[in-house]
Amino acid sequence: MNNRLKVLRAERDWSQEELAQKVGVSRQTINAIERGKYDPSLPLAFKFAQLFALPIEEIFLPTEEDLV
């Protein structure tokens, strides 16, 4: 799954650590999600959506593999 977290975080001038604190996870988790190594749980995806005031589907973008 692709995502726009790094861009959204950069637009707000937040570090990975700051974003992690805002949603209650570790900086390593944010790093893994941004790099596409880990897909967030649905509750975590909702936290990101609420924080950025965007629908989940504008933050997390499925790849062709995800749709099959």
C-alpha positions as CSV (number, residue, x, y, z in Angstrom):
1,M,0.0,0.0,0.0
2,N,1.3,3.4,-0.9
3,N,0.8,6.4,1.3
4,R,1.2,10.2,1.6
5,L,2.3,10.3,5.2
6,K,5.8,11.6,4.5
7,V,4.4,14.5,2.4
8,L,1.6,15.3,4.8
9,R,4.1,15.3,7.7
10,A,6.6,17.4,5.8
11,E,3.9,20.0,5.0
12,R,3.4,20.5,8.7
13,D,7.1,20.4,9.5
14,W,6.7,17.5,11.9
15,S,9.4,15.0,12.6
16,Q,8.6,11.3,12.6
17,E,8.8,11.4,16.4
18,E,6.3,14.2,16.6
19,L,3.8,12.4,14.3
20,A,4.4,9.2,16.3
21,Q,3.5,10.9,19.5
22,K,0.4,12.4,18.0
23,V,-1.0,9.0,17.0
24,G,0.4,7.0,19.9
25,V,3.0,4.8,18.1
26,S,6.8,4.6,17.9
27,R,8.9,6.6,15.5
28,Q,10.0,3.2,14.0
29,T,6.4,2.4,13.2
30,I,6.0,5.8,11.4
31,N,9.2,5.1,9.5
32,A,8.0,1.6,8.5
33,I,4.7,2.9,7.3
34,E,6.2,5.7,5.3
35,R,8.6,3.3,3.6
36,G,5.8,0.9,2.8
37,K,7.2,-1.9,5.0
38,Y,4.1,-2.0,7.2
39,D,0.4,-1.3,6.6
40,P,-1.3,0.4,9.6
41,S,-4.2,-1.2,11.4
42,L,-7.6,0.3,10.6
43,P,-7.8,2.1,14.0
44,L,-4.4,3.7,13.3
45,A,-5.4,4.7,9.8
46,F,-8.5,6.4,11.3
47,K,-6.1,8.3,13.7
48,F,-4.1,9.5,10.8
49,A,-7.3,10.6,8.9
50,Q,-8.6,12.5,11.9
51,L,-5.2,14.2,12.6
52,F,-4.8,15.3,9.0
53,A,-8.5,16.0,8.5
54,L,-8.6,13.8,5.3
55,P,-10.4,10.7,4.3
56,I,-8.3,7.5,4.8
57,E,-8.3,6.9,1.0
58,E,-6.6,10.3,0.5
59,I,-3.7,9.2,2.8
60,F,-3.4,5.5,1.9
61,L,-3.5,4.5,-1.7
62,P,-3.9,0.8,-2.6
63,T,-1.6,-0.7,-5.2
64,E,-2.7,-3.1,-7.9
65,E,-1.6,-6.0,-5.6
66,D,-3.9,-4.7,-2.9
67,L,-6.9,-4.7,-5.2
68,V,-6.5,-8.3,-6.4
